Amino acid sequence: MTSSPKNILIANIRLIGDVILTTPLIALLRQAYPEADIDILVNRGTGEFLEKDQRVRKVIYVDNNKKNDGYLGQIFRSYDLAINMNSSDRGNIAVLLAGRVTRIGFRNKGNSLKNIWQRLLLTHPLVFPEDIPVVHHCGVIAKALQIPYTHLTVDIFWDSADEARVNSILNERGVNTPYFVVHPFARWIYKYWRPERFAAVSDAIVERYGLHPVWTSSPSAEEKAGLANAALLCRHQPTLIAGDLSINQMTCLLKRAKCYLGLDTAISHLAASVGIPMVALYGPTFISRWFPWYNPGSPDQVCPPQRGRLQRGNIVVVQKDRECVPCGKAGCDDSGQTASPCMLEITEDEVLAAMAVCLASPTVNTPNLNA
């Protein structure tokens, strides 16, 4: 194990899903170095939820909308241990500038000239593992630091103010019976499923399981409008929570739900973290990397190798069994802005069958993670 650092920087200048799946490393570092201060470097809009995590001293933001973003001045030569969670040049440069003693980052495979500076200047230039669950990157870092572990756990925290906010919204909107959550949006259109199918499945869950539907979206005006229009297709009108909750509050809402239905998106990773039965619909994404993490499982867990209906614990992913799936592209034209046939071909019956499977699996009791 590396000699005890007094301060640590974890850089993950990526998307929100990447940042959520970094939280197992925070736990490992806190256990190994209980006296160290841990700071996190993220893009603005991706890591604000970590401000409720008492294991973290400070969240530092990269603001891509500012020409003179001052984050490099905040981190320069300030950390005994600096870690980049991916192979991006931006993250590795941040680590090189921040780390006084130990600098850990990933480099892409091969011996190209581009990798020379990473191999020379990082104290631990790790080869980026392409086809493993993203959570395993935390384990790779831990092994490089000789930190032993038996679990990798994705944890999102909320506090009493978050609970009060969720209670207030549910009470105001008359949700006083067991409910399930539907989140029918993702960042990119190529991950979308048809709204009328979400409506049909939502109605079927109401009728089969006696649960009340709660549908959610981000604060995006487009998503809020889409949520309202899709809800009109339902026979059993859902309660809409359209952009009203932070990530921490959304996690609190999910913790209380009986089950969840969503897409290949960050909210699905939140649902997995609280242990409720869940179904997520995936298109061309490599599920070998992005299958929602099952916290009670082995730290060496890998995605089931087949396509179709995939299960780990009470998490079920539906991905169409096509020869071209997964391709890893952002839709067939790789633009991210057109619907994917492999998503649109998923049927309502397939989703309802997956929901029956996850609801029949034991629900994992996870603690209320209040800061």
C-alpha positions as CSV (number, residue, x, y, z in Angstrom):
1,M,0.0,0.0,0.0
2,T,1.2,3.5,-0.8
3,S,2.4,5.4,2.2
4,S,-0.5,7.4,3.8
5,P,-1.2,10.5,1.8
6,K,-2.6,13.6,3.6
7,N,-4.7,14.6,0.6
8,I,-6.0,12.9,-2.5
9,L,-7.5,14.1,-5.8
10,I,-9.8,11.9,-7.9
11,A,-10.3,13.3,-11.4
12,N,-13.2,12.1,-13.5
13,I,-13.8,14.7,-16.2
14,R,-16.5,12.7,-18.0
15,L,-20.3,12.3,-17.8
16,I,-22.5,11.8,-14.8
17,G,-22.7,8.0,-15.1
18,D,-18.9,7.8,-15.0
19,V,-18.8,9.9,-11.9
20,I,-21.5,7.8,-10.1
21,L,-19.5,4.7,-10.8
22,T,-16.4,6.3,-9.2
23,T,-18.0,6.2,-5.8
24,P,-16.6,2.7,-4.9
25,L,-13.1,4.2,-5.1
26,I,-14.0,6.9,-2.6
27,A,-15.0,4.2,-0.1
28,L,-11.8,2.2,-0.7
29,L,-9.6,5.3,-0.2
30,R,-11.4,6.4,2.9
31,Q,-10.9,2.9,4.4
32,A,-7.2,2.7,3.5
33,Y,-6.4,6.3,4.4
34,P,-8.9,7.4,7.1
35,E,-7.1,10.7,7.9
36,A,-6.7,11.9,4.3
37,D,-8.7,14.6,2.7
38,I,-10.4,13.5,-0.6
39,D,-11.3,16.0,-3.3
40,I,-13.0,15.3,-6.6
41,L,-12.5,17.0,-9.9
42,V,-15.5,16.7,-12.3
43,N,-17.3,18.6,-15.1
44,R,-19.8,21.1,-13.9
45,G,-23.2,19.4,-13.9
46,T,-21.9,15.9,-13.3
47,G,-20.7,15.7,-9.7
48,E,-22.8,18.1,-7.6
49,F,-24.4,15.1,-5.8
50,L,-21.0,14.4,-4.2
51,E,-21.3,17.6,-2.1
52,K,-23.6,15.5,0.1
53,D,-20.9,12.8,0.5
54,Q,-19.2,13.3,3.9
55,R,-16.3,11.2,2.7
56,V,-15.4,14.0,0.3
57,R,-13.9,17.3,1.4
58,K,-14.4,19.3,-1.7
59,V,-15.8,19.0,-5.2
60,I,-13.9,21.0,-7.8
61,Y,-15.5,21.8,-11.1
62,V,-14.3,22.1,-14.7
63,D,-16.6,24.7,-16.2
64,N,-16.5,24.3,-20.0
65,N,-18.5,27.4,-20.5
66,K,-15.8,29.7,-19.0
67,K,-12.8,30.7,-21.1
68,N,-10.6,31.2,-18.1
69,D,-11.6,28.2,-15.9
70,G,-9.4,28.4,-12.8
71,Y,-9.5,24.8,-11.7
72,L,-5.8,24.1,-12.5
73,G,-4.8,26.8,-10.1
74,Q,-6.9,25.2,-7.4
75,I,-5.2,21.8,-7.7
76,F,-1.6,22.7,-8.7
77,R,0.9,20.8,-6.6
78,S,-1.7,20.3,-3.9
79,Y,-2.0,16.5,-3.5
80,D,0.2,13.7,-2.3
81,L,-1.9,11.3,-4.4
82,A,-3.7,12.2,-7.6
83,I,-5.8,9.7,-9.7
84,N,-7.4,10.0,-13.1
85,M,-10.3,7.5,-13.6
86,N,-10.0,7.3,-17.4
87,S,-7.4,7.7,-20.2
88,S,-8.4,11.3,-21.2
89,D,-5.5,13.7,-21.8
90,R,-7.3,16.4,-19.8
91,G,-7.6,14.2,-16.7
92,N,-4.1,12.9,-16.9
93,I,-2.7,16.5,-17.3
94,A,-4.7,17.5,-14.2
95,V,-3.1,14.6,-12.3
96,L,0.4,15.5,-13.5
97,L,-0.1,19.1,-12.3
98,A,-1.8,18.1,-9.0
99,G,0.2,15.1,-7.8
100,R,3.3,15.8,-5.8
101,V,4.2,12.2,-4.9
102,T,1.9,9.6,-6.6
103,R,0.2,10.1,-9.9
104,I,-2.1,7.4,-11.3
105,G,-3.7,7.5,-14.7
106,F,-4.8,5.3,-17.5
107,R,-3.2,5.2,-21.0
108,N,-4.5,3.5,-24.1
109,K,-3.0,0.3,-25.3
110,G,0.0,0.4,-27.6
111,N,3.3,2.1,-27.7
112,S,2.4,5.2,-29.7
113,L,4.3,8.5,-29.3
114,K,1.1,9.9,-27.8
115,N,1.5,7.6,-24.8
116,I,5.2,8.4,-24.1
117,W,4.5,11.4,-21.8
118,Q,2.0,9.4,-19.8
119,R,4.4,6.5,-19.3
120,L,7.2,8.8,-18.3
121,L,5.4,11.3,-16.1
122,L,2.7,9.2,-14.3
123,T,4.1,7.1,-11.4
124,H,1.5,4.5,-12.2
125,P,0.7,4.6,-16.0
126,L,-2.0,1.9,-16.1
127,V,-3.2,0.4,-19.4
128,F,-6.9,1.3,-19.9
129,P,-9.0,-1.8,-19.6
130,E,-11.4,-1.6,-22.5
131,D,-14.0,-4.3,-21.9
132,I,-14.7,-4.6,-18.2
133,P,-17.4,-3.0,-16.0
134,V,-16.6,0.6,-15.4
135,V,-16.8,0.0,-11.6
136,H,-13.8,-2.4,-12.0
137,H,-11.6,0.7,-12.8
138,C,-11.9,1.4,-9.1
139,G,-10.6,-2.0,-8.4
140,V,-7.7,-1.6,-10.8
141,I,-6.7,1.6,-9.0
142,A,-7.0,-0.1,-5.6
143,K,-4.7,-2.9,-6.8
144,A,-2.1,-0.4,-8.1
145,L,-2.1,1.1,-4.6
146,Q,-2.1,-2.3,-3.0
147,I,-5.4,-1.7,-1.2
148,P,-7.2,-4.9,-0.4
149,Y,-11.0,-5.1,-0.9
150,T,-13.9,-7.6,-0.8
151,H,-16.6,-5.3,-2.2
152,L,-17.1,-2.5,-4.6
153,T,-20.1,-0.5,-3.7
154,V,-21.8,2.4,-5.5
155,D,-23.2,4.8,-2.9
156,I,-25.1,8.0,-3.3
157,F,-25.9,10.0,-0.2
158,W,-28.8,12.3,0.7
159,D,-29.7,14.2,3.9
160,S,-32.8,15.2,5.9
161,A,-33.5,18.2,3.6
162,D,-33.5,15.9,0.6
163,E,-35.9,13.6,2.4
164,A,-38.2,16.5,3.3
165,R,-38.2,17.6,-0.3
166,V,-39.2,14.2,-1.6
167,N,-41.9,13.8,1.2
168,S,-43.3,17.2,0.3
169,I,-43.6,16.4,-3.5
170,L,-45.2,13.0,-2.9
171,N,-47.6,14.5,-0.4
172,E,-48.5,17.4,-2.5
173,R,-49.2,15.2,-5.5
174,G,-51.2,12.6,-3.5
175,V,-48.8,9.7,-3.7
176,N,-49.7,7.8,-0.5
177,T,-49.6,4.2,-1.8
178,P,-46.7,2.0,-2.9
179,Y,-45.3,3.3,-6.2
180,F,-42.9,2.4,-9.0
181,V,-40.7,4.8,-11.0
182,V,-40.5,5.2,-14.7
183,H,-37.7,7.3,-16.2
184,P,-38.3,7.3,-20.0
185,F,-35.4,9.5,-21.1
186,A,-31.7,9.4,-21.6
187,R,-29.1,11.9,-22.8
188,W,-29.2,10.8,-26.4
189,I,-32.1,9.9,-28.7
190,Y,-30.4,6.7,-29.9
191,K,-31.1,5.3,-26.4
192,Y,-34.9,6.1,-26.5
193,W,-37.8,3.7,-26.5
194,R,-41.2,4.5,-27.8
195,P,-43.4,6.6,-25.4
196,E,-46.5,4.6,-26.2
197,R,-44.8,1.4,-25.1
198,F,-43.7,3.0,-21.8
199,A,-47.4,4.0,-21.3
200,A,-48.6,0.5,-22.1
201,V,-46.1,-1.2,-19.7
202,S,-46.8,1.4,-17.0
203,D,-50.5,0.6,-17.2
204,A,-49.8,-3.1,-17.1
205,I,-47.7,-2.8,-13.9
206,V,-50.5,-0.8,-12.3
207,E,-53.0,-3.6,-13.1
208,R,-50.8,-6.5,-12.3
209,Y,-49.1,-5.4,-9.2
210,G,-51.3,-2.6,-7.7
211,L,-48.6,0.0,-7.7
212,H,-48.9,3.7,-8.4
213,P,-46.9,5.1,-11.4
214,V,-44.4,7.9,-10.8
215,W,-42.8,9.2,-14.0
216,T,-39.7,11.4,-13.8
217,S,-37.5,13.5,-16.1
218,S,-34.6,15.9,-16.0
219,P,-35.2,19.7,-15.8
220,S,-34.8,19.9,-19.6
221,A,-37.7,21.7,-21.2
222,E,-37.8,19.1,-24.0
223,E,-37.9,16.2,-21.5
224,K,-40.6,17.9,-19.4
225,A,-42.8,18.4,-22.4
226,G,-42.1,14.8,-23.6
227,L,-43.0,13.5,-20.2
228,A,-46.4,15.3,-20.2
229,N,-47.2,14.1,-23.7
230,A,-46.3,10.5,-23.0
231,A,-48.3,10.5,-19.8
232,L,-51.4,11.4,-21.8
233,L,-51.1,8.0,-23.5
234,C,-51.6,6.2,-20.1
235,R,-55.0,4.8,-19.0
236,H,-53.7,5.1,-15.4
237,Q,-52.4,8.6,-15.1
238,P,-48.9,8.7,-13.5
239,T,-47.7,11.3,-11.0
240,L,-45.2,13.4,-12.9
241,I,-42.0,14.6,-11.2
242,A,-40.5,16.6,-14.0
243,G,-37.1,18.0,-13.2
244,D,-38.0,18.7,-9.6
245,L,-35.4,16.6,-7.9
246,S,-31.6,16.7,-7.6
247,I,-29.6,13.5,-8.0
248,N,-29.5,13.0,-4.3
249,Q,-33.3,13.5,-4.0
250,M,-33.9,11.2,-7.0
251,T,-31.9,8.5,-5.2
252,C,-34.0,9.0,-2.1
253,L,-37.2,8.7,-4.2
254,L,-35.9,5.5,-5.8
255,K,-35.0,4.0,-2.5
256,R,-38.7,4.1,-1.5
257,A,-40.0,2.7,-4.8
258,K,-41.1,-0.9,-5.3
259,C,-39.4,-1.2,-8.7
260,Y,-38.0,0.9,-11.5
261,L,-38.1,1.0,-15.3
262,G,-35.7,3.1,-17.4
263,L,-33.1,3.3,-20.1
264,D,-29.4,3.2,-20.5
265,T,-28.9,6.3,-18.4
266,A,-27.4,7.6,-15.1
267,I,-30.8,7.3,-13.3
268,S,-30.7,3.5,-13.9
269,H,-27.3,3.4,-12.1
270,L,-28.9,5.2,-9.2
271,A,-31.8,2.7,-9.0
272,A,-29.2,-0.2,-9.0
273,S,-27.3,1.5,-6.1
274,V,-30.3,1.4,-3.8
275,G,-31.1,-2.2,-4.4
276,I,-34.7,-2.1,-5.7
277,P,-35.9,-4.5,-8.5
278,M,-35.3,-2.8,-11.8
279,V,-35.5,-3.2,-15.5
280,A,-33.3,-1.2,-17.9
281,L,-33.5,-1.2,-21.7
282,Y,-30.3,-1.1,-23.6
283,G,-29.6,-0.6,-27.3
284,P,-26.1,-0.6,-28.9
285,T,-24.2,0.1,-25.7
286,F,-21.6,-2.4,-24.5
287,I,-23.2,-3.9,-21.5
288,S,-19.9,-5.6,-20.6
289,R,-19.0,-2.1,-19.4
290,W,-22.3,-0.4,-18.5
291,F,-24.5,-3.1,-17.0
292,P,-25.9,-1.6,-13.8
293,W,-23.7,-2.5,-10.8
294,Y,-25.1,-5.0,-8.4
295,N,-23.8,-3.9,-5.0
296,P,-24.2,-7.2,-3.1
297,G,-22.4,-9.1,-5.8
298,S,-18.8,-10.2,-6.1
299,P,-16.3,-7.4,-6.8
300,D,-15.3,-9.5,-9.8
301,Q,-18.8,-9.6,-11.3
302,V,-19.0,-9.4,-15.1
303,C,-21.9,-9.0,-17.4
304,P,-23.7,-12.1,-18.6
305,P,-22.2,-13.1,-22.0
306,Q,-25.4,-13.6,-23.9
307,R,-27.8,-11.0,-25.5
308,G,-31.5,-10.7,-24.8
309,R,-32.7,-10.7,-21.2
310,L,-29.8,-10.4,-18.9
311,Q,-30.0,-10.7,-15.1
312,R,-27.8,-10.2,-12.1
313,G,-29.7,-10.3,-8.8
314,N,-32.8,-8.2,-9.0
315,I,-31.4,-6.2,-11.9
316,V,-32.6,-7.1,-15.4
317,V,-31.4,-5.6,-18.6
318,V,-33.3,-6.1,-21.9
319,Q,-31.0,-5.9,-25.0
320,K,-32.2,-7.1,-28.3
321,D,-30.6,-10.3,-29.5
322,R,-29.3,-9.1,-32.9
323,E,-26.1,-10.0,-34.6
324,C,-24.9,-6.4,-34.7
325,V,-25.7,-5.8,-31.0
326,P,-23.8,-4.3,-29.2
327,C,-22.0,-2.2,-31.8
328,G,-21.0,0.6,-29.4
329,K,-22.1,3.3,-31.8
330,A,-24.4,6.2,-31.0
331,G,-27.1,4.7,-33.2
332,C,-26.7,3.1,-36.6
333,D,-25.5,6.4,-38.1
334,D,-23.4,7.2,-35.0
335,S,-24.9,10.6,-34.7
336,G,-26.7,10.1,-31.4
337,Q,-29.7,11.8,-32.7
338,T,-31.6,9.1,-34.5
339,A,-33.5,6.2,-33.0
340,S,-31.8,2.8,-32.8
341,P,-33.7,-0.2,-34.4
342,C,-32.3,-2.4,-31.7
343,M,-34.1,-0.3,-29.1
344,L,-37.3,0.1,-31.1
345,E,-37.6,-3.6,-31.6
346,I,-37.9,-4.3,-27.9
347,T,-41.5,-5.3,-27.2
348,E,-43.8,-4.6,-24.3
349,D,-44.1,-8.3,-23.6
350,E,-40.3,-8.6,-23.3
351,V,-40.2,-5.7,-20.8
352,L,-43.1,-7.0,-18.7
353,A,-41.5,-10.5,-18.6
354,A,-38.3,-8.9,-17.4
355,M,-40.3,-6.9,-14.7
356,A,-41.8,-10.2,-13.5
357,V,-38.3,-11.7,-13.2
358,C,-36.8,-8.9,-11.2
359,L,-39.8,-8.6,-8.9
360,A,-39.5,-12.3,-8.2
361,S,-35.9,-11.9,-7.1
362,P,-35.0,-11.0,-3.5
363,T,-34.9,-7.3,-2.9
364,V,-31.6,-6.3,-1.4
365,N,-31.8,-4.3,1.9
366,T,-29.5,-1.3,1.5
367,P,-29.1,1.3,4.2
368,N,-30.6,4.8,3.9
369,L,-27.4,6.7,3.0
370,N,-28.0,9.9,4.8
371,A,-25.1,12.4,5.2
